Amino acid sequence: MKITVAGAGHGGLVVAALLAKSGHDVTVYEKKKRDELGHDWEDRFTFSLLEEIIGKKIPDTAWRYRGDCSFVSPSRTSNVVINYNDSNRQKIMWRKYLIGTLLDFAEESGVRFEYGSEVLAPVIKDNAVTGIKTEKSEVLSDFVIDAAGVFSPLRTNLPELFGIEKTPARGDLFYAKRAYFNKTDEPAPEIPFEICLCHNREQGLSWCCVNEDSVDILIGRIDPLPEGKFEECAADFRLLYPCTGDKILHGGQSGVIPVRRPLAIMVAPGYAAVGDSAFMTTPMNGMGIDLSLNAGRLLAQTIIKYGSADIETLWEYNRQFHIEYGGITAKNEGLKNSLLEMPGEGVDFLFDNGVIQSSDLAGAGSKTSIGSLLGKFVRGMRNPAYFFAIINGLIKGAKLKKALENAPADYNTDEIFRWQESIENTLVRVKRKG
Ligand SMILES: Cc1cc2nc3c(=O)[nH]c(=O)nc-3n(C[C@H](O)[C@H](O)[C@H](O)COP(=O)(O)OP(=O)(O)OC[C@H]3O[C@@H](n4cnc5c(N)ncnc54)[C@H](O)[C@@H]3O)c2cc1C
């Protein structure tokens, strides 16, 4: 098969490599140049997953540990400290190293690359995607894989009849800016990594992580960051932690992360999405690398297994993704949106009264359940409105998980659209502006 992949992200590179290895003719169209790929910062993901996929060990020189972490309430009256141990301490790797490793893997597997080629839209013929339009030409192929990220021009230009959601709602995206500053000789904090939820009572979070050689600051909000916001928040951290210098050593760029459930429908005749283009991230912390790698591998395995990329095969990928990853990942969207709906004093209440504890935060909300909250019932009932808002988020999250995991078995669009509509009823929407 002649296969086109739009975007050299994590998911796109994995699916491209595995399909090229199995004998398909695969070309990746990427708008940037090779040496421009990958952000200038470090990321957390599951290293063993990358090793499994590329079939190679990652050298110990390629990563480092991140220190213990303190989650701080909006008014800074309470904090929850996570002391990691040897088995769960966070490992981080430079993004350029990760993308470089995946590019090498794809090249060794026989993938061809067209760098500096911006994809503009899909080519549609007879109600199917039959290729891509780039700035330079129209490229026809048997199958198109959309790995062009959160604002993919393929997804956003698909015909309505495919039923694929194009535009995320407010609260579905996280606008972030991140930079590593030089470290001065002033003393470093005892707990190196601080995450402020609802920082300055705004919807989002900010972090400051003091490394041995630098101070990593990230500011993220659910609305685009106004001019000067990053500098203002970095100055706040500089007052708290005077070891933070003002010279940028790495990063300094902005990025947008989906923080929502994955697309319910992510395939159409001739088309499948992987990674951020299908909103595949953990809603609570925006981690998307594992999901992109897994989606790329699952899509390739499904096509190889059935020997085709017809719509029934692609639907099997879609359905299986939700059973294995989508449902469980989406589960904490309700909790995250309930927190975003809450004013700063609500989040303060949850921290100050021990309703939010380290077990809730260490697992990005994955370990928070109605059962675990009932143990905090007496403390939570000091403010029933905030407590029940959290419970509502968890109940809706559990329903969302179940709904995603129960996609129709076959590609019957009437049934699939009804299933997609039923998912809408399980969502907690972010309406509050603050
Ligand atoms: C500040 C920040 C910190 C993050 N930290 C983490 C973390 O620690 N752990 C984690 O798991 N995730 C993290 N993420 C999220 C993570 O970056 C994404 O979920 C992940 O990159 C998604 O991978 P992807 O495969 O969808 O490809 P993407 O990384 O989205 O790549 C898309 C590719 O497509 C290309 N492209 C875009 N448009 C076009 C076009 N029109 N034509 C051709 N090419 C195009 C882009 O140049 C890019 O190469 C972070 C994100 C940000 C912004």
The ligand as an ORCA input file, in Angstrom:
! r2SCAN-3c Opt
* xyz 0 1
  C       5.155     22.420     27.351
  C       4.751     21.009     27.050
  C       5.192     19.994     27.882
  C       4.795     18.671     27.640
  N       5.268     17.696     28.468
  C       4.921     16.417     28.246
  C       5.456     15.364     29.038
  O       6.283     15.592     29.935
  N       5.054     14.110     28.780
  C       4.156     13.811     27.790
  O       3.800     12.638     27.617
  N       3.641     14.778     27.011
  C       4.007     16.064     27.204
  N       3.500     17.050     26.394
  C       2.482     16.684     25.368
  C       3.157     16.089     24.137
  O       4.031     17.058     23.599
  C       2.149     15.695     23.055
  O       1.065     15.002     23.589
  C       2.841     14.835     22.000
  O       3.866     15.564     21.415
  C       1.879     14.390     20.928
  O       2.594     13.715     19.944
  P       2.078     13.572     18.454
  O       2.512     12.230     17.992
  O       0.629     13.819     18.352
  O       2.833     14.621     17.642
  P       3.150     16.157     17.870
  O       4.245     16.232     18.872
  O       1.928     16.963     18.054
  O       3.799     16.477     16.456
  C       3.072     16.871     15.332
  C       4.040     17.036     14.183
  O       3.305     17.444     13.045
  C       3.959     18.540     12.439
  N       2.918     19.312     11.762
  C       1.964     20.094     12.341
  N       1.182     20.642     11.399
  C       1.644     20.190     10.208
  C       1.253     20.410      8.864
  N       0.218     21.200      8.561
  N       1.947     19.797      7.882
  C       3.000     18.991      8.174
  N       3.432     18.763      9.423
  C       2.752     19.347     10.425
  C       4.626     19.280     13.573
  O       5.687     20.095     13.123
  C       5.097     18.132     14.439
  O       6.345     17.652     14.036
  C       3.920     18.374     26.570
  C       3.506     19.396     25.698
  C       3.925     20.705     25.930
  C       3.467     21.793     24.989
*
